[in-house]
Amino acid sequence: MSQVSERYALALFQTAKQHEVMALVEEDLREIKKAFAENPELQELIDSPNLTSENKRDIITQLFGQANVFVVNTLLLMAERKRLDEIVGLVDGYIRLANEEQGIADAKVYSVRPLSEEESISVSSVFAKKVGKQALRIENIIDPSLIGGMRIQIGNQIYDSSISSKLERLQRQLIG
């Protein structure tokens, strides 16, 4: 993440916190990031040198005008300063700041079937303590290649209790 996106994220975070709309802003930012991830041509469009600043502002207003006013104003400011290439970094920076404030970490939990609500709560409470957080925001990813068990990724830490990894370790031990 660049210093530029970090500064925008911090400014937006402080404003959202001051106005007690942190969760709403985070929700809107996650949707914006999703829009960019699902439509790579969107980034190409707003980065296009053929568009004027006014065109870019119109596109932002049309696409994201329903978002929180602080989010829209931040995006418009970024357009004005020719920093729209930093939007994904802004989102990631904001989410990191919001997670730190709330004692939450994002986690990807790979399993062969969807986790039940009780399983998600259990994984959150056990692994949040291991990484020094109060809770985990879990994204459950279905991966049949695990055979059984689960693999949990929290930041750059991976906890792997899948049957496939146990079989791989056993195979390495038997082979030598």
Residue pairs with C-beta under 8 A, 6 or more apart in sequence:
1 89
1 92
1 93
2 86
2 89
4 83
4 86
4 89
5 86
5 87
5 88
5 89
5 90
5 92
5 93
6 89
6 93
8 74
8 77
8 78
8 83
8 86
8 90
8 93
9 89
9 90
9 91
9 92
9 93
9 94
9 96
9 97
10 93
10 97
11 74
12 25
12 70
12 71
12 74
12 90
12 94
13 22
13 25
13 93
13 94
13 97
13 98
13 101
15 70
16 22
16 24
16 25
16 26
16 68
16 70
16 94
17 101
19 70
21 68
21 70
22 98
22 101
24 68
25 68
25 70
25 71
25 94
26 94
26 95
26 98
28 64
28 67
28 68
28 71
29 71
29 90
29 91
29 94
29 95
30 91
30 95
31 67
32 64
32 67
32 71
32 75
32 87
32 91
33 87
33 88
33 91
33 92
35 42
35 63
36 42
36 43
36 87
36 88
42 63
43 85
43 87
45 51
45 59
46 56
46 59
46 60
46 79
46 84
47 84
47 85
51 59
53 79
53 80
53 82
56 79
56 84
57 76
57 79
57 80
60 72
60 75
60 76
60 79
61 72
61 76
64 71
64 72
64 75
65 72
74 90
75 84
75 87
78 84
78 86
78 87
78 90
95 106
98 104
99 105
99 106
99 137
102 134
102 135
103 133
103 134
103 135
104 133
104 134
104 135
104 136
104 137
105 128
105 131
105 133
105 135
105 136
105 137
105 154
105 155
106 136
106 137
106 139
106 154
106 155
107 123
107 124
107 127
107 136
107 137
107 138
107 139
107 152
107 153
107 154
108 138
108 139
108 141
108 152
108 153
109 115
109 120
109 123
109 138
109 139
109 140
109 141
109 150
109 151
109 152
109 153
110 141
110 142
110 143
110 146
110 150
110 151
110 152
110 153
110 162
111 140
111 141
111 142
111 143
111 146
111 149
111 150
111 151
112 142
112 143
112 144
112 146
112 147
112 148
113 142
114 140
114 142
115 123
115 138
115 140
120 138
120 140
123 136
123 138
123 150
123 152
124 135
124 136
124 138
125 135
127 136
127 152
127 154
127 159
128 134
128 135
128 136
130 159
131 154
131 155
131 157
136 154
143 151
145 164
146 162
146 163
146 164
146 165
147 162
147 163
147 164
147 167
148 162
148 163
149 161
149 162
149 163
149 165
149 166
150 161
150 162
151 158
151 159
151 160
151 161
151 162
151 165
152 158
152 159
152 160
153 159
